Amino acid sequence: MRLFVRPLTIALASGVLLSLLSGPAAYAQTSSSPMPATAAASLLPLPQASPHVVLNHTIGLSEVTVDYHAPSVRNRAIWEGLVPYNQIWRAGANENTVITFADTVRVNGKTLPAGQYSFYVFPRSDQDWDMVFNRVTTHWGTEKYDEKDDVLRVPVVPEATEFHETLLYWFSDVKPGSAHLNLSWEKKTVSLFIDTNVQARVVAGIEKAVAQRPGDWQLLAQAADYLVQNNLNAERALYFINESIRLRDVYTNNWIKARLLASKLDYDTAIVYGRKAIKLGDKDDEAFRAQLPSMRVSLIEWQGKAY
């Protein structure tokens, strides 16, 4: 027996199938109650209008992370438009912008404990802007923001800059223990000076390392060298380098002592240790040969200052 499907049945089946395939799209276009955003997001892999950005940076020995969503200008008025003056702004898009400090830092000279903070900006038309660190990090934008949860407010002067289509956080003026954290959007930039007090942490680490390995002449020499290079605690540096020389008398630690003495303006004794360092150096040692010309230049400079 041969089976026949009536055209009407085919048409009805096609209509049902078409309805099933196009139902969600039609619903999104015609229903007065739009689909939940989560459902729409799960169906199509679309790029975000304000993409998620995570910026990681190490200042000194401290990790700093900025987690934000970056909106774009898109031919809109930003300041006193999309971002009104005299109102708190989330300093990004979507969820809170969150800044995390692994260690206690100073922000524009004010102490901020280690931790995770939501970050806001309070812009004004003719005054300093406030940069706000708030303890609550789970808000959507500025919803439920409460000033009583602010941990730190820092006034800054916004600067006119080149055009930035997309909001950008970035670091500049990076030094061993400090950097500027900048926020740029449209034609304005605000900047915060982050200081990690790295020297105090390094010195504490040096003392701990020396206490654990007091007989390591190289460690003692490295400790003294760091203190000399950074003009820190000359008396402690002298103790370290004397111990290093006592344990092993080589050109490297003698040269460190010569530099230390020169920094204390004791050029006569610096010359003695400088000459000793050159005498102890191995002429077949590539590192020594590379350093020798600058050592001789330093000796000439010290001789000119000693007499």
C-alpha positions in Angstrom: 0.0 0.0 0.0 1.3 3.4 -0.9 0.9 6.3 1.6 0.0 9.8 0.5 0.5 12.9 2.6 -2.0 15.6 1.7 -0.5 19.0 0.7 -2.6 20.6 3.5 -0.9 18.4 6.1 2.5 19.3 4.7 1.6 23.0 4.9 0.3 22.7 8.4 3.4 20.8 9.5 5.6 23.3 7.9 3.8 26.1 9.6 4.1 24.5 13.0 7.8 23.9 12.4 8.3 27.5 11.2 6.5 28.7 14.3 8.7 26.6 16.5 11.9 27.8 14.9 11.0 31.4 14.8 9.0 31.6 18.0 11.6 33.2 20.3 12.6 35.8 17.8 9.1 36.7 17.1 8.4 36.9 20.8 11.3 39.2 21.4 10.0 41.5 18.7 6.3 41.6 19.4 5.7 40.8 23.1 5.3 43.6 25.5 7.3 41.5 28.0 10.8 41.0 26.6 12.7 37.8 27.2 14.9 37.7 30.3 18.4 38.9 29.4 19.9 35.6 30.8 17.9 33.6 28.4 18.8 35.7 25.4 22.5 35.7 26.4 22.5 31.9 26.6 21.2 31.4 23.0 23.7 33.5 21.0 27.4 34.1 21.5 27.3 37.8 21.1 30.0 40.3 22.1 29.3 42.5 25.0 28.6 46.2 24.3 30.9 47.0 27.3 33.4 44.2 27.3 34.8 42.7 30.5 38.5 43.7 31.2 40.8 42.5 34.0 44.0 44.6 34.4 46.8 43.1 36.5 49.9 45.0 37.5 52.7 44.5 40.1 53.9 47.7 41.8 57.0 46.9 43.8 56.1 43.6 45.4 52.3 44.2 45.5 49.7 42.9 43.1 47.0 45.4 41.9 44.0 44.2 39.9 41.3 46.4 38.2 38.2 44.4 37.2 35.8 46.5 35.0 33.5 46.7 32.0 34.6 49.2 29.3 31.8 51.2 27.7 32.4 53.2 24.5 31.4 56.7 23.5 29.5 55.8 20.3 28.8 59.4 19.4 27.2 60.2 22.8 27.8 63.1 25.1 29.6 61.6 28.0 30.4 64.2 30.7 27.2 65.9 31.9 25.4 63.6 29.5 25.7 59.8 29.9 27.7 60.6 33.1 25.9 63.4 35.0 27.9 65.7 37.2 27.3 65.8 40.9 26.2 62.1 41.0 28.1 59.0 41.9 29.3 57.0 38.8 30.3 53.4 38.7 33.5 54.2 36.7 32.7 51.7 34.1 29.6 49.7 33.1 27.5 46.9 34.3 28.7 45.6 37.7 30.9 47.5 40.1 34.3 48.3 39.0 36.4 46.4 41.5 40.0 47.2 42.5 42.0 44.8 44.6 45.2 45.5 46.5 47.2 42.5 47.8 49.0 44.8 50.3 48.3 48.0 52.1 49.1 51.0 49.9 49.0 54.7 49.9 46.7 56.4 47.4 47.6 60.0 46.9 49.3 59.9 50.3 46.4 58.3 52.1 46.6 54.8 53.6 44.3 52.2 52.1 44.4 48.7 53.7 44.9 45.6 51.6 41.6 44.3 50.2 39.0 44.4 47.5 37.0 47.6 46.9 34.3 48.8 44.5 35.5 52.0 42.8 33.4 55.0 42.0 33.9 58.5 40.7 32.0 61.6 41.7 32.5 64.1 38.9 31.9 67.8 39.1 31.8 70.5 36.4 34.0 73.0 38.1 35.7 71.4 41.1 37.9 68.4 41.9 36.4 65.0 41.3 36.3 62.4 44.1 37.8 59.0 43.6 35.9 56.6 45.9 36.9 53.2 47.4 33.9 51.4 48.9 33.8 48.2 50.9 30.8 46.7 49.2 31.7 45.0 45.9 28.5 43.1 45.0 26.3 45.9 43.7 25.1 46.4 40.1 26.4 49.8 39.1 25.5 52.4 41.7 22.3 50.6 42.9 22.3 50.5 46.7 25.5 52.4 46.9 25.9 53.9 50.4 28.4 56.6 51.3 28.7 55.2 54.8 30.5 52.2 53.2 33.2 54.4 51.7 36.7 53.5 53.0 38.5 56.3 51.2 37.7 59.3 49.2 40.5 61.1 47.3 40.0 64.4 45.4 41.7 64.7 42.0 41.8 67.2 39.2 40.6 65.8 35.9 42.9 66.5 33.0 42.0 67.2 29.3 43.5 64.5 27.1 43.4 63.0 23.7 40.2 61.2 22.7 39.5 57.7 24.0 36.6 56.0 22.4 36.5 53.1 24.9 37.0 53.6 28.7 40.5 52.5 29.7 42.3 51.9 33.0 46.1 52.0 32.6 49.3 52.4 34.6 52.0 54.9 34.0 55.2 56.4 35.6 56.0 52.9 36.9 58.8 52.9 39.5 60.2 50.1 41.8 57.5 50.9 44.4 55.0 53.2 42.9 52.9 54.0 39.8 50.0 56.1 38.6 46.7 54.4 38.0 44.8 56.3 35.3 41.2 56.3 34.1 40.7 57.7 30.6 37.4 58.2 28.7 36.3 60.5 25.9 38.6 63.6 26.5 39.3 63.3 30.2 41.7 61.5 32.4 41.9 61.2 36.2 44.9 59.8 37.9 45.8 58.3 41.3 49.3 57.9 42.7 49.8 54.4 44.2 52.7 54.0 46.6 53.4 50.5 48.0 56.2 51.5 50.5 58.2 48.7 48.9 61.5 49.6 50.6 60.2 48.8 54.0 59.1 45.4 52.8 62.4 44.7 51.1 64.4 45.7 54.1 62.3 43.4 56.3 62.8 40.6 53.8 66.6 41.2 53.9 66.7 41.0 57.6 64.7 37.8 57.6 66.9 36.2 54.9 70.1 37.2 56.7 68.8 35.8 60.0 68.1 32.5 58.3 71.5 32.3 56.5 74.0 34.4 58.5 77.0 32.5 57.0 76.2 33.1 53.4 78.7 35.6 52.1 76.9 36.1 48.8 73.6 36.8 50.5 75.3 39.3 52.8 77.0 41.0 49.9 73.7 41.2 48.0 71.9 42.7 51.0 74.6 45.3 51.4 74.6 46.1 47.7 70.8 46.7 47.7 71.1 49.1 50.7 73.9 51.0 49.0 72.1 51.3 45.7 69.0 52.6 47.3 70.7 54.8 50.0 69.2 52.9 52.8 70.7 52.3 56.3 74.4 52.7 55.6 75.4 51.4 59.0 73.5 48.2 58.4 75.0 47.9 54.9 78.5 48.3 56.4 77.8 45.5 58.9 76.6 43.1 56.1 79.5 43.8 53.9 82.1 43.5 56.6 80.6 40.1 57.5 80.7 39.1 53.8 84.4 40.0 53.5 85.2 38.2 56.7 83.6 35.0 55.4 85.1 35.3 51.9 87.4 38.1 50.7 86.7 38.6 47.0 86.5 41.5 44.5 82.8 41.7 44.5 82.2 42.4 48.2 85.3 44.7 48.4 83.9 46.8 45.5 80.6 47.1 47.3 82.4 48.3 50.4 84.3 50.8 48.3 81.1 52.2 46.9 79.5 52.3 50.3 82.5 54.3 51.8 82.4 56.7 48.8 78.6 57.3 49.5 79.6 58.3 53.0 82.3 60.7 51.6 85.1 58.6 53.0 87.0 58.7 49.6 90.4 57.8 51.0 89.2 54.4 52.4 87.0 53.9 49.4 90.1 54.1 47.2 91.9 51.5 49.3 89.0 49.0 48.9 88.6 49.9 45.3 92.2 49.1 44.4 92.0 45.9 46.5 88.9 44.9 44.5 90.7 45.4 41.2 93.7 43.4 42.5 91.4 40.5 43.6 89.5 40.4 40.4 90.1 37.5 38.0 91.2 38.8 34.7 89.7 35.7 33.1 86.3 36.4 34.7 84.1 37.9 32.0 81.9 39.7 34.5 84.9 41.3 36.1 86.3 42.4 32.8 83.1 44.0 31.9 82.9 45.9 35.1 86.6 46.9 35.2 86.4 50.1 33.1 83.7 51.6 35.2 85.6 50.6 38.4 88.6 52.5 37.1 86.5 55.6 36.3 85.1 55.6 39.8 88.5 55.4 41.3 89.7 58.4 39.3 86.6 60.4 40.5 87.2 59.4 44.1 90.9 60.4 43.8 89.8 63.8 42.6 87.5 64.3 45.6 89.9 62.9 48.2 92.7 65.3 47.7 
